Amino acid sequence: MPEDLKHTPLHPSHRALDAHMIPFAGWEMPARYAGTVREHHAVRTGAGVFDVSHMGRLYLKGPDARALLDRVVTADLQALDIAHARYCMACQDDGGIIDDLIVYRLDTDSFLVVCNAANRKAVVSILWKQVRQLSKVSIEDQTTQTAMIALQGPLALDRLKSIADLDAGSLPLFTCAYVEVLGEKTLVARTGYTGEDGVELIVGARGAIQLWQALLDAGVTPCGLVARDSLRLDAALRLWGNDMDTTVNPYEAGLGRFVVLDKAPYTGKEALLRAKSEGVERKLIGFDMVERGIPRHGFTILSDGQAIGEVTSGGYSPTLSRGLGLGYVPASKAARDTPLAIDIRGRQVAAKVVSLPFYRRPKP
């Protein structure tokens, strides 16, 4: 790694903060460190590290913790084993997505909910509403007391092994374990948001800088928000606020497989039952650019010259060397190979519907 990157801080603003309070809730991830394409390829071919401490980290403990969460999320947490994680959503009464989450079962009556930074207060609020009926549970927001660092890429597990006495490869996907890393108790989770293998590390704020620096010294490339976005788009991982929000239900967003309908009632269940039985009028599709062009969020999607939707996420993929994107279109226009066009600054550029994800990492 070049010398100028070996001591890159978690975030430029951290220089003015007390080390014991790093990171803090509400700051924005840096856009880039070494350059977007370089960071993108580092994750696809080696190992990259992201400071994702802005994500919310909510801990629920007590005999009612599981029952409380089951009243809120689309997953069946009774079926979730200890040290396992589940991707799911919290929805409104009408099925609109309040947030997408990962729930970790740390012990019989102990859970961790990782939510999007922008929705942390909303998620905390809906959890507290349930406490009125289920009182044997505590909810603790530890976002500002902990750091969250994502180590991603085909060499990520090897790089972690160089600083921790842990064979992370022994952890199946979507499982987690507490281990000591550089003298700090650390939750290591086999999860991520890049389409590559890797882990996410949650450590007390006091240990954040030491962990970050150790990974850089081990040859891991620091990566920013733009690379994270291009990587997750390759893998067709939805972004709340772009590809889903409270106006979209999971079936429209292509996330119906993460909805469990044969469990006790939870917020939005009746609306989701209707959406599944009646079908949806619009669907989130993936598209490739047939002609040269880079689609962006907000660009119009056309069919036969008529506007039928809007790009929710789009860009150029350094991995696949082409423009691609996601967007909502009428269900009748969602079939694979359906011809479309994207209005790119007044020019209609040919595209077509493709299967998702755009990219799958090679099997070992």
C-alpha positions in Angstrom: 0.0 0.0 0.0 1.3 3.5 -0.8 2.8 5.4 2.1 0.2 8.2 1.8 -2.6 5.7 2.6 -1.1 3.8 5.4 -2.3 6.2 8.1 -5.6 7.4 6.6 -7.9 8.3 9.5 -11.4 6.8 9.8 -12.8 10.2 8.7 -11.1 13.6 8.3 -13.3 15.2 11.0 -12.1 12.7 13.5 -8.8 14.6 13.8 -10.6 17.2 15.9 -12.3 14.7 18.2 -11.3 12.9 21.3 -10.2 9.4 20.3 -12.5 7.8 22.9 -15.5 9.3 21.2 -14.7 8.1 17.7 -16.8 7.5 15.8 -20.0 9.4 16.5 -23.6 9.2 15.2 -24.6 11.5 12.4 -21.4 12.0 10.5 -21.2 11.2 6.8 -19.0 8.6 5.4 -16.1 10.1 3.3 -16.9 9.9 -0.5 -13.5 8.4 -1.3 -9.9 7.9 -0.1 -7.7 6.5 -2.9 -10.1 7.0 -5.8 -13.4 5.3 -6.5 -12.3 2.8 -9.2 -9.2 1.8 -7.3 -11.3 1.2 -4.1 -13.9 -0.7 -6.1 -11.4 -3.1 -7.6 -9.6 -3.5 -4.3 -12.7 -5.0 -2.8 -13.4 -7.2 -5.9 -9.8 -8.5 -6.1 -8.3 -8.1 -2.6 -9.6 -6.4 0.6 -11.1 -3.1 1.4 -12.3 -1.5 4.6 -15.2 0.8 5.2 -16.0 2.9 8.3 -19.7 2.3 8.5 -20.1 3.6 12.1 -23.0 5.8 11.0 -25.2 2.7 10.9 -27.5 2.4 13.9 -26.7 -0.3 16.5 -29.6 -1.1 18.9 -29.3 -3.7 21.6 -32.4 -5.4 23.0 -32.2 -7.6 26.1 -34.7 -9.4 28.3 -37.3 -12.2 28.2 -39.6 -10.1 25.9 -36.9 -9.1 23.4 -37.7 -11.7 20.8 -41.4 -11.2 21.1 -41.0 -7.5 20.7 -38.9 -7.7 17.6 -41.3 -10.3 16.1 -44.1 -7.7 16.4 -42.1 -5.3 14.2 -40.0 -7.2 11.6 -40.9 -9.4 8.7 -38.6 -12.3 9.8 -39.5 -15.1 12.1 -37.0 -14.6 15.0 -38.3 -17.6 16.9 -36.6 -19.7 14.2 -33.4 -17.7 14.5 -30.6 -19.6 16.3 -28.2 -17.9 18.7 -25.1 -16.4 16.9 -27.1 -16.2 13.6 -28.4 -13.1 11.7 -31.4 -12.4 9.5 -32.0 -9.7 6.9 -35.5 -8.3 7.2 -37.6 -5.2 7.1 -39.8 -3.1 9.5 -43.0 -1.9 7.7 -45.8 0.5 8.2 -49.4 -0.7 8.5 -49.8 -0.3 4.7 -46.7 -2.4 4.0 -44.4 0.5 3.2 -40.8 -0.1 4.2 -39.8 1.9 7.3 -36.3 0.4 7.1 -34.4 -2.7 6.1 -32.4 -4.3 9.0 -30.1 -7.0 10.0 -31.1 -8.7 13.3 -28.5 -10.7 15.2 -29.4 -13.1 18.0 -26.6 -12.8 20.4 -28.1 -15.0 23.1 -31.4 -16.4 24.1 -32.8 -13.1 25.2 -30.3 -10.7 23.6 -30.5 -9.2 20.1 -28.7 -6.6 18.0 -30.5 -4.6 15.4 -28.4 -2.8 12.8 -30.4 -0.2 10.9 -29.8 2.6 8.4 -28.4 5.9 9.9 -31.2 8.0 8.5 -33.9 5.8 10.0 -32.3 5.1 13.5 -34.7 7.4 15.3 -37.7 6.0 13.5 -36.7 2.4 14.3 -36.0 3.3 18.0 -39.5 4.9 18.1 -41.4 1.9 16.7 -39.5 -0.5 19.1 -40.3 1.7 22.1 -44.0 1.6 21.2 -44.0 -2.1 21.8 -42.4 -1.7 25.3 -45.8 -0.4 26.5 -47.2 -4.0 26.1 -44.0 -6.0 26.5 -42.2 -4.5 29.5 -39.6 -7.2 30.2 -37.1 -5.8 27.7 -34.5 -3.1 27.6 -33.5 -1.1 24.5 -30.1 0.5 24.4 -28.9 2.6 21.5 -25.1 2.1 21.4 -24.4 3.8 18.1 -22.3 6.5 19.7 -20.5 4.1 22.0 -19.3 1.6 19.4 -17.7 1.6 15.9 -18.6 -0.5 13.0 -16.0 -1.4 10.4 -16.7 -3.5 7.3 -13.8 -5.6 5.9 -14.8 -6.9 2.5 -13.2 -8.8 -0.4 -11.8 -12.2 -1.3 -8.7 -11.6 0.9 -10.7 -10.0 3.7 -10.6 -13.1 6.0 -6.9 -13.6 5.5 -6.2 -10.0 6.4 -8.4 -10.3 9.6 -6.5 -13.4 10.5 -3.3 -11.5 10.5 -4.4 -9.3 13.4 -6.8 -11.6 15.2 -6.7 -15.2 16.5 -9.7 -16.1 14.4 -10.5 -18.2 11.4 -13.5 -16.2 10.2 -13.9 -18.7 7.4 -15.2 -21.1 10.0 -18.2 -18.7 10.6 -20.9 -19.5 8.1 -22.6 -16.6 6.2 -24.9 -14.6 8.4 -23.5 -15.8 11.7 -21.5 -13.9 14.3 -19.2 -14.4 17.3 -17.6 -12.4 20.0 -13.8 -12.6 19.9 -10.9 -10.5 21.2 -9.2 -8.4 18.5 -6.2 -6.4 19.4 -7.2 -6.7 23.1 -10.8 -5.4 22.5 -14.0 -7.5 22.7 -15.3 -7.4 19.1 -18.4 -8.8 17.5 -17.4 -10.3 14.2 -20.3 -10.9 11.8 -20.0 -12.7 8.4 -22.1 -10.1 6.7 -21.6 -7.2 4.3 -23.0 -4.9 1.6 -20.6 -5.3 -1.3 -21.4 -8.6 -3.0 -18.1 -10.0 -1.8 -17.2 -12.2 1.2 -16.0 -10.5 4.3 -17.0 -9.5 7.8 -18.4 -6.5 9.7 -16.7 -5.7 13.0 -18.4 -4.0 15.9 -16.0 -2.7 18.6 -16.1 -0.2 21.4 -15.3 3.3 20.3 -12.1 3.2 22.2 -10.7 0.5 20.0 -11.9 1.9 16.6 -8.7 3.8 15.6 -6.4 0.9 16.6 -8.5 -1.6 14.6 -8.7 0.7 11.6 -5.0 1.4 11.6 -4.1 -2.3 12.0 -6.1 -3.2 8.9 -4.4 -0.5 6.9 -1.0 -1.7 8.1 -2.1 -5.3 7.0 -2.5 -3.9 3.4 -6.2 -3.3 3.3 -7.4 -0.4 1.2 -9.6 2.2 2.8 -12.8 2.7 0.9 -15.5 5.4 0.8 -19.1 5.9 0.1 -18.9 6.1 -3.7 -17.2 2.7 -4.0 -19.6 1.2 -1.5 -22.5 2.4 -3.7 -21.0 1.0 -6.9 -20.2 -2.4 -5.2 -23.7 -2.8 -3.7 -25.3 -1.8 -7.0 -23.3 -4.6 -8.8 -24.9 -7.0 -6.4 -28.3 -5.4 -6.7 -28.4 -4.7 -3.0 -31.2 -2.2 -2.4 -30.5 1.2 -0.8 -33.2 2.7 1.5 -34.2 6.1 0.3 -33.4 5.2 -3.3 -34.7 1.7 -4.1 -37.2 1.5 -1.3 -39.0 3.7 1.2 -42.3 4.0 3.0 -44.1 4.2 -0.4 -42.8 0.8 -1.5 -43.7 -2.6 -0.1 -41.3 -5.6 -0.1 -43.0 -7.4 -3.0 -42.6 -4.3 -5.2 -38.9 -4.1 -4.2 -38.3 -7.7 -5.1 -37.7 -8.6 -1.4 -40.7 -10.8 -0.8 -38.4 -13.8 0.1 -37.6 -11.9 3.3 -41.2 -11.7 4.4 -42.6 -14.4 6.6 -46.4 -14.4 6.6 -47.1 -17.6 8.6 -46.1 -16.1 12.0 -47.9 -14.1 14.7 -49.3 -10.7 13.7 -46.8 -7.9 13.1 -47.0 -4.3 11.8 -47.9 -4.4 8.1 -48.6 -8.2 7.9 -52.2 -7.8 6.6 -51.1 -5.4 3.9 -48.3 -7.7 2.9 -50.7 -10.7 2.7 -52.9 -8.7 0.3 -49.9 -7.7 -1.8 -48.8 -11.2 -2.2 -52.2 -12.6 -3.0 -53.3 -9.8 -5.4 -49.9 -9.1 -7.0 -48.3 -5.7 -7.5 -48.7 -3.2 -10.3 -45.1 -2.1 -10.4 -41.8 -3.9 -9.8 -38.2 -3.0 -9.3 -36.2 -4.2 -12.3 -32.5 -4.3 -13.1 -31.4 -3.0 -16.5 -28.2 -3.0 -18.6 -27.4 -0.2 -21.0 -27.4 -1.6 -24.5 -25.9 1.6 -25.9 -23.2 3.6 -24.3 -24.4 5.8 -21.4 -24.4 6.1 -17.6 -27.8 6.1 -15.9 -28.2 8.1 -12.7 -30.8 8.3 -9.9 -33.8 10.2 -11.1 -33.4 9.6 -14.8 -36.6 8.7 -16.7 -37.2 5.1 -17.9 -39.1 4.9 -21.2 -40.8 2.3 -23.3 -41.8 3.1 -26.9 -41.0 6.7 -26.2 -43.3 6.9 -23.2 -42.2 7.5 -19.6 -43.0 4.5 -17.5 -40.7 4.9 -14.5 -37.6 6.3 -12.9 -34.1 5.1 -12.2 -33.7 4.6 -8.4 -30.0 3.6 -8.5 -27.7 3.8 -11.5 -24.1 4.2 -12.5 -21.1 2.7 -14.2 -19.8 -0.7 -13.0 -16.0 -0.9 -12.9 -16.4 -4.7 -12.5 -18.6 -5.2 -15.5 -17.5 -2.3 -17.6 -20.9 -1.0 -18.4 -23.7 1.2 -17.3 -26.5 -0.4 -15.3 -29.3 0.5 -12.9 -32.4 -0.3 -10.9 -35.8 1.3 -11.3 -39.6 0.8 -10.9 -41.7 0.0 -14.0 -45.2 -1.4 -14.5 -45.2 -5.2 -13.9 -46.1 -5.7 -17.6 -42.7 -4.2 -18.5 -40.6 -6.2 -16.0 -39.9 -9.4 -18.0 -36.3 -10.2 -18.8 -35.0 -8.8 -22.1 -37.8 -6.2 -22.3 -36.4 -3.3 -24.4 -36.3 0.1 -22.6 -34.6 3.4 -23.0 -33.1 5.8 -20.4 -33.4 9.5 -20.9 -29.8 10.7 -20.3 -29.9 14.5 -20.4 -32.4 14.6 -23.2 -31.1 11.6 -25.2 -33.0 8.3 -25.3 -30.3 5.6 -24.8 -31.2 1.9 -25.3 -31.4 -0.4 -22.4 -32.9 -3.8 -21.5 -34.3 -5.6 -18.5 -31.9 -8.2 -17.1 -31.9 -10.7 -14.3 -30.6 -9.7 -10.9 -28.0 -9.5 -9.4 -25.8 -8.1 -12.1 -22.7 -9.6 -10.4 -22.1 -12.8 -8.4 -18.8 -13.4 -6.8 -17.0 -16.4 -8.1 -17.5 -19.6 -6.1 -14.4 -20.8 -4.2 
